[in-house]
Amino acid sequence: MVKLVAIYRQPENKEEFDRHYKEVHAPLAAKMPGLLKMEVNRVYGTPMGESDLYLIAEMYFENQETLEQGLASSEGRAAGKDLMGFAKKLVTMHFAEVV
């Protein structure tokens, strides 16, 4: 199993970010073909105190091929376009293998 991990830094306007993420972006991402599970985690701190991170989203797929197909689908492209529209400066994306 593999996952696409999106790591978001703190947004300037958390209420606006949360609204867009919940009402627009997450529903778009959830439509990607091959997506088995999506977890969204709000970062509330570190052992040393505050964190510069805000949200971590993990999208699970059976394998790399399925993940790539999901991203290349019309649903995946729509989610990617939306992401670049509201969080381009805040997000980094990573591929990870579940071990």
N, CA, C and O atoms as CSV, one atom per row, in Angstrom:
chain,resi,resn,atom,element,x,y,z
A,1,MET,N,N,0.846,-1.174,0.000
A,1,MET,CA,C,0.000,0.000,0.000
A,1,MET,C,C,0.893,1.239,0.000
A,1,MET,O,O,1.971,1.251,0.594
A,2,VAL,N,N,0.414,2.283,-0.685
A,2,VAL,CA,C,1.137,3.555,-0.737
A,2,VAL,C,C,0.166,4.675,-0.385
A,2,VAL,O,O,-1.050,4.485,-0.360
A,3,LYS,N,N,0.730,5.835,-0.116
A,3,LYS,CA,C,-0.133,6.972,0.151
A,3,LYS,C,C,0.479,8.248,-0.396
A,3,LYS,O,O,1.692,8.376,-0.555
A,4,LEU,N,N,-0.398,9.168,-0.669
A,4,LEU,CA,C,-0.025,10.521,-1.034
A,4,LEU,C,C,-0.232,11.347,0.227
A,4,LEU,O,O,-1.326,11.367,0.790
A,5,VAL,N,N,0.817,12.026,0.667
A,5,VAL,CA,C,0.759,12.791,1.908
A,5,VAL,C,C,0.887,14.280,1.551
A,5,VAL,O,O,1.843,14.707,0.904
A,6,ALA,N,N,-0.104,15.043,1.992
A,6,ALA,CA,C,-0.087,16.495,1.795
A,6,ALA,C,C,0.140,17.142,3.154
A,6,ALA,O,O,-0.624,16.917,4.093
A,7,ILE,N,N,1.189,17.943,3.254
A,7,ILE,CA,C,1.536,18.602,4.510
A,7,ILE,C,C,1.368,20.109,4.316
A,7,ILE,O,O,2.004,20.715,3.454
A,8,TYR,N,N,0.506,20.691,5.129
A,8,TYR,CA,C,0.171,22.109,5.018
A,8,TYR,C,C,0.776,22.903,6.167
A,8,TYR,O,O,0.675,22.501,7.327
A,9,ARG,N,N,1.403,24.027,5.847
A,9,ARG,CA,C,1.871,24.949,6.873
A,9,ARG,C,C,0.695,25.800,7.355
A,9,ARG,O,O,-0.387,25.760,6.770
A,10,GLN,N,N,0.908,26.553,8.402
A,10,GLN,CA,C,-0.135,27.386,8.997
A,10,GLN,C,C,-0.657,28.415,7.975
A,10,GLN,O,O,0.132,29.181,7.423
A,11,PRO,N,N,-1.965,28.438,7.720
A,11,PRO,CA,C,-2.522,29.466,6.829
A,11,PRO,C,C,-2.712,30.785,7.579
A,11,PRO,O,O,-2.817,30.802,8.805
A,12,GLU,N,N,-2.754,31.871,6.841
A,12,GLU,CA,C,-3.007,33.171,7.461
A,12,GLU,C,C,-4.413,33.239,8.037
A,12,GLU,O,O,-4.612,33.727,9.149
A,13,ASN,N,N,-5.390,32.746,7.277
A,13,ASN,CA,C,-6.783,32.779,7.709
A,13,ASN,C,C,-7.263,31.333,7.891
A,13,ASN,O,O,-7.672,30.688,6.926
A,14,LYS,N,N,-7.213,30.838,9.103
A,14,LYS,CA,C,-7.557,29.444,9.382
A,14,LYS,C,C,-9.024,29.139,9.105
A,14,LYS,O,O,-9.345,28.065,8.597
A,15,GLU,N,N,-9.908,30.057,9.427
A,15,GLU,CA,C,-11.337,29.821,9.191
A,15,GLU,C,C,-11.632,29.672,7.705
A,15,GLU,O,O,-12.373,28.775,7.301
A,16,GLU,N,N,-11.057,30.543,6.898
A,16,GLU,CA,C,-11.263,30.475,5.449
A,16,GLU,C,C,-10.641,29.192,4.888
A,16,GLU,O,O,-11.253,28.515,4.062
A,17,PHE,N,N,-9.441,28.861,5.331
A,17,PHE,CA,C,-8.783,27.635,4.891
A,17,PHE,C,C,-9.632,26.416,5.243
A,17,PHE,O,O,-9.889,25.569,4.388
A,18,ASP,N,N,-10.065,26.329,6.498
A,18,ASP,CA,C,-10.864,25.184,6.953
A,18,ASP,C,C,-12.152,25.050,6.154
A,18,ASP,O,O,-12.534,23.946,5.767
A,19,ARG,N,N,-12.822,26.169,5.907
A,19,ARG,CA,C,-14.065,26.127,5.149
A,19,ARG,C,C,-13.822,25.593,3.748
A,19,ARG,O,O,-14.535,24.700,3.289
A,20,HIS,N,N,-12.823,26.133,3.069
A,20,HIS,CA,C,-12.538,25.684,1.701
A,20,HIS,C,C,-12.107,24.218,1.696
A,20,HIS,O,O,-12.550,23.441,0.850
A,21,TYR,N,N,-11.253,23.847,2.629
A,21,TYR,CA,C,-10.775,22.464,2.667
A,21,TYR,C,C,-11.943,21.502,2.866
A,21,TYR,O,O,-12.066,20.510,2.147
A,22,LYS,N,N,-12.789,21.793,3.831
A,22,LYS,CA,C,-13.899,20.892,4.163
A,22,LYS,C,C,-14.989,20.872,3.095
A,22,LYS,O,O,-15.495,19.806,2.743
A,23,GLU,N,N,-15.350,22.039,2.583
A,23,GLU,CA,C,-16.484,22.137,1.673
A,23,GLU,C,C,-16.132,21.912,0.207
A,23,GLU,O,O,-16.984,21.484,-0.572
A,24,VAL,N,N,-14.887,22.194,-0.178
A,24,VAL,CA,C,-14.515,22.112,-1.594
A,24,VAL,C,C,-13.420,21.073,-1.841
A,24,VAL,O,O,-13.618,20.120,-2.595
A,25,HIS,N,N,-12.268,21.266,-1.203
A,25,HIS,CA,C,-11.119,20.442,-1.573
A,25,HIS,C,C,-11.247,18.971,-1.174
A,25,HIS,O,O,-11.046,18.087,-2.008
A,26,ALA,N,N,-11.572,18.703,0.068
A,26,ALA,CA,C,-11.675,17.297,0.505
A,26,ALA,C,C,-12.702,16.516,-0.313
A,26,ALA,O,O,-12.421,15.380,-0.694
A,27,PRO,N,N,-13.887,17.078,-0.602
A,27,PRO,CA,C,-14.818,16.331,-1.449
A,27,PRO,C,C,-14.275,16.054,-2.854
A,27,PRO,O,O,-14.552,14.998,-3.424
A,28,LEU,N,N,-13.509,16.988,-3.415
A,28,LEU,CA,C,-12.892,16.748,-4.727
A,28,LEU,C,C,-11.879,15.604,-4.636
A,28,LEU,O,O,-11.895,14.687,-5.456
A,29,ALA,N,N,-11.010,15.667,-3.644
A,29,ALA,CA,C,-9.977,14.640,-3.485
A,29,ALA,C,C,-10.600,13.273,-3.217
A,29,ALA,O,O,-10.082,12.258,-3.683
A,30,ALA,N,N,-11.685,13.235,-2.486
A,30,ALA,CA,C,-12.330,11.965,-2.134
A,30,ALA,C,C,-12.901,11.244,-3.351
A,30,ALA,O,O,-13.180,10.047,-3.282
A,31,LYS,N,N,-13.076,11.945,-4.452
A,31,LYS,CA,C,-13.636,11.339,-5.672
A,31,LYS,C,C,-12.581,10.660,-6.541
A,31,LYS,O,O,-12.927,10.047,-7.551
A,32,MET,N,N,-11.286,10.755,-6.166
A,32,MET,CA,C,-10.245,10.153,-7.002
A,32,MET,C,C,-10.432,8.651,-7.107
A,32,MET,O,O,-10.592,7.978,-6.088
A,33,PRO,N,N,-10.417,8.113,-8.315
A,33,PRO,CA,C,-10.534,6.666,-8.480
A,33,PRO,C,C,-9.367,5.951,-7.802
A,33,PRO,O,O,-8.226,6.409,-7.861
A,34,GLY,N,N,-9.664,4.838,-7.165
A,34,GLY,CA,C,-8.635,4.035,-6.521
A,34,GLY,C,C,-8.325,4.442,-5.096
A,34,GLY,O,O,-7.582,3.743,-4.406
A,35,LEU,N,N,-8.878,5.562,-4.637
A,35,LEU,CA,C,-8.639,6.016,-3.269
A,35,LEU,C,C,-9.317,5.051,-2.305
A,35,LEU,O,O,-10.529,4.845,-2.376
A,36,LEU,N,N,-8.539,4.462,-1.408
A,36,LEU,CA,C,-9.074,3.509,-0.440
A,36,LEU,C,C,-9.507,4.188,0.856
A,36,LEU,O,O,-10.505,3.804,1.466
A,37,LYS,N,N,-8.752,5.191,1.265
A,37,LYS,CA,C,-9.017,5.842,2.541
A,37,LYS,C,C,-8.335,7.193,2.541
A,37,LYS,O,O,-7.267,7.369,1.954
A,38,MET,N,N,-8.970,8.149,3.211
A,38,MET,CA,C,-8.376,9.473,3.347
A,38,MET,C,C,-8.458,9.871,4.814
A,38,MET,O,O,-9.531,9.855,5.417
A,39,GLU,N,N,-7.308,10.229,5.378
A,39,GLU,CA,C,-7.234,10.697,6.764
A,39,GLU,C,C,-6.736,12.134,6.757
A,39,GLU,O,O,-5.782,12.471,6.056
A,40,VAL,N,N,-7.392,12.973,7.545
A,40,VAL,CA,C,-6.965,14.355,7.685
A,40,VAL,C,C,-6.639,14.579,9.153
A,40,VAL,O,O,-7.458,14.309,10.031
A,41,ASN,N,N,-5.441,15.072,9.409
A,41,ASN,CA,C,-4.944,15.261,10.770
A,41,ASN,C,C,-4.611,16.723,11.008
A,41,ASN,O,O,-3.868,17.328,10.236
A,42,ARG,N,N,-5.158,17.293,12.076
A,42,ARG,CA,C,-4.828,18.662,12.443
A,42,ARG,C,C,-3.649,18.614,13.417
A,42,ARG,O,O,-3.702,17.926,14.437
A,43,VAL,N,N,-2.599,19.344,13.095
A,43,VAL,CA,C,-1.409,19.400,13.938
A,43,VAL,C,C,-1.675,20.417,15.048
A,43,VAL,O,O,-2.038,21.560,14.773
A,44,TYR,N,N,-1.494,19.999,16.294
A,44,TYR,CA,C,-1.758,20.909,17.407
A,44,TYR,C,C,-0.509,21.270,18.194
A,44,TYR,O,O,-0.587,22.050,19.143
A,45,GLY,N,N,0.625,20.727,17.827
A,45,GLY,CA,C,1.863,21.097,18.501
A,45,GLY,C,C,2.931,20.050,18.290
A,45,GLY,O,O,2.765,19.111,17.511
A,46,THR,N,N,4.034,20.230,19.000
A,46,THR,CA,C,5.154,19.299,18.986
A,46,THR,C,C,5.562,19.057,20.435
A,46,THR,O,O,5.091,19.765,21.326
A,47,PRO,N,N,6.425,18.075,20.694
A,47,PRO,CA,C,6.917,17.904,22.061
A,47,PRO,C,C,7.654,19.143,22.586
A,47,PRO,O,O,7.814,19.317,23.794
A,48,MET,N,N,8.095,19.990,21.668
A,48,MET,CA,C,8.834,21.197,22.060
A,48,MET,C,C,7.944,22.447,22.081
A,48,MET,O,O,8.429,23.542,22.368
A,49,GLY,N,N,6.642,22.294,21.778
A,49,GLY,CA,C,5.745,23.451,21.789
A,49,GLY,C,C,4.967,23.593,20.502
A,49,GLY,O,O,4.390,22.626,20.003
A,50,GLU,N,N,4.950,24.809,19.962
A,50,GLU,CA,C,4.166,25.095,18.768
A,50,GLU,C,C,4.791,24.485,17.517
A,50,GLU,O,O,5.983,24.181,17.482
A,51,SER,N,N,3.950,24.313,16.484
A,51,SER,CA,C,4.394,23.775,15.207
A,51,SER,C,C,4.082,24.766,14.101
A,51,SER,O,O,3.109,25.515,14.191
A,52,ASP,N,N,4.902,24.776,13.056
A,52,ASP,CA,C,4.598,25.604,11.896
A,52,ASP,C,C,3.680,24.861,10.925
A,52,ASP,O,O,3.275,25.412,9.901
A,53,LEU,N,N,3.352,23.598,11.255
A,53,LEU,CA,C,2.440,22.809,10.426
A,53,LEU,C,C,1.012,22.972,10.923
A,53,LEU,O,O,0.774,23.243,12.100
A,54,TYR,N,N,0.059,22.799,9.997
A,54,TYR,CA,C,-1.347,22.975,10.331
A,54,TYR,C,C,-2.160,21.707,10.104
A,54,TYR,O,O,-2.969,21.315,10.945
A,55,LEU,N,N,-1.933,21.067,8.947
A,55,LEU,CA,C,-2.752,19.918,8.569
A,55,LEU,C,C,-1.889,18.912,7.830
A,55,LEU,O,O,-0.976,19.286,7.094
A,56,ILE,N,N,-2.181,17.636,8.029
A,56,ILE,CA,C,-1.543,16.562,7.269
A,56,ILE,C,C,-2.661,15.673,6.742
A,56,ILE,O,O,-3.438,15.114,7.517
A,57,ALA,N,N,-2.737,15.546,5.427
A,57,ALA,CA,C,-3.745,14.698,4.794
A,57,ALA,C,C,-3.041,13.501,4.176
A,57,ALA,O,O,-2.033,13.651,3.487
A,58,GLU,N,N,-3.578,12.309,4.427
A,58,GLU,CA,C,-3.005,11.075,3.890
A,58,GLU,C,C,-4.064,10.362,3.064
A,58,GLU,O,O,-5.154,10.062,3.550
A,59,MET,N,N,-3.726,10.096,1.803
A,59,MET,CA,C,-4.643,9.427,0.878
A,59,MET,C,C,-4.030,8.094,0.472
A,59,MET,O,O,-2.974,8.051,-0.159
A,60,TYR,N,N,-4.696,7.018,0.836
A,60,TYR,CA,C,-4.180,5.665,0.659
A,60,TYR,C,C,-4.654,5.040,-0.650
A,60,TYR,O,O,-5.813,5.173,-1.041
A,61,PHE,N,N,-3.721,4.354,-1.315
A,61,PHE,CA,C,-3.993,3.639,-2.563
A,61,PHE,C,C,-3.341,2.258,-2.483
A,61,PHE,O,O,-2.397,2.053,-1.720
A,62,GLU,N,N,-3.844,1.324,-3.267
A,62,GLU,CA,C,-3.329,-0.044,-3.246
A,62,GLU,C,C,-1.855,-0.107,-3.646
A,62,GLU,O,O,-1.077,-0.837,-3.031
A,63,ASN,N,N,-1.467,0.658,-4.676
A,63,ASN,CA,C,-0.079,0.640,-5.147
A,63,ASN,C,C,0.223,1.943,-5.895
A,63,ASN,O,O,-0.665,2.771,-6.096
A,64,GLN,N,N,1.463,2.112,-6.296
A,64,GLN,CA,C,1.899,3.342,-6.970
A,64,GLN,C,C,1.145,3.560,-8.275
A,64,GLN,O,O,0.781,4.690,-8.602
A,65,GLU,N,N,0.910,2.494,-9.017
A,65,GLU,CA,C,0.192,2.617,-10.287
A,65,GLU,C,C,-1.222,3.162,-10.076
A,65,GLU,O,O,-1.671,4.036,-10.817
A,66,THR,N,N,-1.908,2.651,-9.083
A,66,THR,CA,C,-3.268,3.118,-8.783
A,66,THR,C,C,-3.248,4.572,-8.336
A,66,THR,O,O,-4.122,5.352,-8.716
A,67,LEU,N,N,-2.255,4.941,-7.532
A,67,LEU,CA,C,-2.116,6.332,-7.088
A,67,LEU,C,C,-1.915,7.246,-8.289
A,67,LEU,O,O,-2.576,8.278,-8.405
A,68,GLU,N,N,-1.011,6.873,-9.173
A,68,GLU,CA,C,-0.735,7.699,-10.352
A,68,GLU,C,C,-1.957,7.813,-11.251
A,68,GLU,O,O,-2.219,8.875,-11.815
A,69,GLN,N,N,-2.709,6.719,-11.388
A,69,GLN,CA,C,-3.938,6.764,-12.182
A,69,GLN,C,C,-4.963,7.692,-11.542
A,69,GLN,O,O,-5.655,8.435,-12.238
A,70,GLY,N,N,-5.059,7.648,-10.219
A,70,GLY,CA,C,-5.978,8.537,-9.515
A,70,GLY,C,C,-5.615,9.994,-9.721
A,70,GLY,O,O,-6.491,10.825,-9.960
A,71,LEU,N,N,-4.337,10.311,-9.631
A,71,LEU,CA,C,-3.889,11.693,-9.833
A,71,LEU,C,C,-4.122,12.157,-11.268
A,71,LEU,O,O,-4.442,13.323,-11.498
A,72,ALA,N,N,-3.963,11.250,-12.238
A,72,ALA,CA,C,-4.107,11.599,-13.647
A,72,ALA,C,C,-5.566,11.653,-14.099
A,72,ALA,O,O,-5.856,12.158,-15.183
A,73,SER,N,N,-6.475,11.146,-13.290
A,73,SER,CA,C,-7.893,11.132,-13.654
A,73,SER,C,C,-8.445,12.555,-13.662
A,73,SER,O,O,-7.814,13.476,-13.144
A,74,SER,N,N,-9.613,12.725,-14.246
A,74,SER,CA,C,-10.233,14.055,-14.249
A,74,SER,C,C,-10.506,14.529,-12.821
A,74,SER,O,O,-10.393,15.720,-12.531
A,75,GLU,N,N,-10.862,13.609,-11.932
A,75,GLU,CA,C,-11.102,13.959,-10.534
A,75,GLU,C,C,-9.807,14.375,-9.842
A,75,GLU,O,O,-9.791,15.333,-9.070
A,76,GLY,N,N,-8.728,13.657,-10.119
A,76,GLY,CA,C,-7.429,13.992,-9.543
A,76,GLY,C,C,-6.916,15.328,-10.046
A,76,GLY,O,O,-6.366,16.119,-9.279
A,77,ARG,N,N,-7.096,15.579,-11.334
A,77,ARG,CA,C,-6.669,16.861,-11.897
A,77,ARG,C,C,-7.489,18.016,-11.317
A,77,ARG,O,O,-6.949,19.094,-11.067
A,78,ALA,N,N,-8.791,17.797,-11.102
A,78,ALA,CA,C,-9.640,18.838,-10.512
A,78,ALA,C,C,-9.184,19.142,-9.086
A,78,ALA,O,O,-9.125,20.306,-8.689
A,79,ALA,N,N,-8.864,18.105,-8.317
A,79,ALA,CA,C,-8.382,18.306,-6.950
A,79,ALA,C,C,-7.045,19.040,-6.960
A,79,ALA,O,O,-6.826,19.931,-6.139
A,80,GLY,N,N,-6.148,18.679,-7.879
A,80,GLY,CA,C,-4.851,19.342,-7.985
A,80,GLY,C,C,-4.982,20.807,-8.371
A,80,GLY,O,O,-4.278,21.660,-7.832
A,81,LYS,N,N,-5.879,21.098,-9.300
A,81,LYS,CA,C,-6.094,22.486,-9.708
A,81,LYS,C,C,-6.637,23.303,-8.540
A,81,LYS,O,O,-6.205,24.433,-8.312
A,82,ASP,N,N,-7.585,22.728,-7.802
A,82,ASP,CA,C,-8.124,23.424,-6.642
A,82,ASP,C,C,-7.031,23.656,-5.595
A,82,ASP,O,O,-6.933,24.741,-5.021
A,83,LEU,N,N,-6.220,22.640,-5.354
A,83,LEU,CA,C,-5.140,22.756,-4.367
A,83,LEU,C,C,-4.208,23.911,-4.699
A,83,LEU,O,O,-3.851,24.701,-3.825
A,84,MET,N,N,-3.815,24.008,-5.963
A,84,MET,CA,C,-2.914,25.091,-6.369
A,84,MET,C,C,-3.592,26.448,-6.272
A,84,MET,O,O,-2.917,27.469,-6.143
A,85,GLY,N,N,-4.914,26.470,-6.332
A,85,GLY,CA,C,-5.641,27.725,-6.232
A,85,GLY,C,C,-5.759,28.267,-4.818
A,85,GLY,O,O,-5.805,29.482,-4.623
A,86,PHE,N,N,-5.811,27.372,-3.815
A,86,PHE,CA,C,-6.018,27.874,-2.459
A,86,PHE,C,C,-4.867,27.593,-1.501
A,86,PHE,O,O,-4.813,28.185,-0.423
A,87,ALA,N,N,-3.941,26.701,-1.869
A,87,ALA,CA,C,-2.895,26.340,-0.898
A,87,ALA,C,C,-1.512,26.161,-1.510
A,87,ALA,O,O,-0.649,25.539,-0.891
A,88,LYS,N,N,-1.283,26.680,-2.687
A,88,LYS,CA,C,-0.006,26.461,-3.384
A,88,LYS,C,C,1.208,26.803,-2.522
A,88,LYS,O,O,2.194,26.066,-2.515
A,89,LYS,N,N,1.136,27.910,-1.802
A,89,LYS,CA,C,2.286,28.350,-1.003
A,89,LYS,C,C,2.365,27.639,0.345
A,89,LYS,O,O,3.355,27.786,1.062
A,90,LEU,N,N,1.340,26.877,0.695
A,90,LEU,CA,C,1.282,26.237,2.016
A,90,LEU,C,C,1.594,24.751,2.005
A,90,LEU,O,O,1.951,24.195,3.044
A,91,VAL,N,N,1.470,24.095,0.865
A,91,VAL,CA,C,1.471,22.631,0.832
A,91,VAL,C,C,2.720,22.037,0.188
A,91,VAL,O,O,3.274,22.588,-0.764
A,92,THR,N,N,3.146,20.902,0.731
A,92,THR,CA,C,4.122,20.045,0.060
A,92,THR,C,C,3.475,18.673,-0.057
A,92,THR,O,O,2.704,18.261,0.809
A,93,MET,N,N,3.798,17.974,-1.136
A,93,MET,CA,C,3.205,16.662,-1.409
A,93,MET,C,C,4.313,15.618,-1.417
A,93,MET,O,O,5.427,15.874,-1.875
A,94,HIS,N,N,3.984,14.426,-0.898
A,94,HIS,CA,C,4.968,13.355,-0.789
A,94,HIS,C,C,4.318,12.011,-1.091
A,94,HIS,O,O,3.158,11.784,-0.747
A,95,PHE,N,N,5.070,11.123,-1.737
A,95,PHE,CA,C,4.649,9.733,-1.899
A,95,PHE,C,C,5.307,8.939,-0.788
A,95,PHE,O,O,6.482,9.145,-0.486
A,96,ALA,N,N,4.548,8.021,-0.171
A,96,ALA,CA,C,5.106,7.197,0.901
A,96,ALA,C,C,4.588,5.768,0.759
A,96,ALA,O,O,3.444,5.545,0.364
A,97,GLU,N,N,5.437,4.821,1.083
A,97,GLU,CA,C,5.051,3.419,1.099
A,97,GLU,C,C,4.738,3.031,2.532
A,97,GLU,O,O,5.516,3.310,3.444
A,98,VAL,N,N,3.603,2.389,2.724
A,98,VAL,CA,C,3.231,1.908,4.058
A,98,VAL,C,C,4.024,0.626,4.325
A,98,VAL,O,O,3.915,-0.342,3.572
A,99,VAL,N,N,4.814,0.622,5.391
A,99,VAL,CA,C,5.650,-0.559,5.695
A,99,VAL,C,C,5.257,-1.179,7.021
A,99,VAL,O,O,5.849,-2.175,7.436
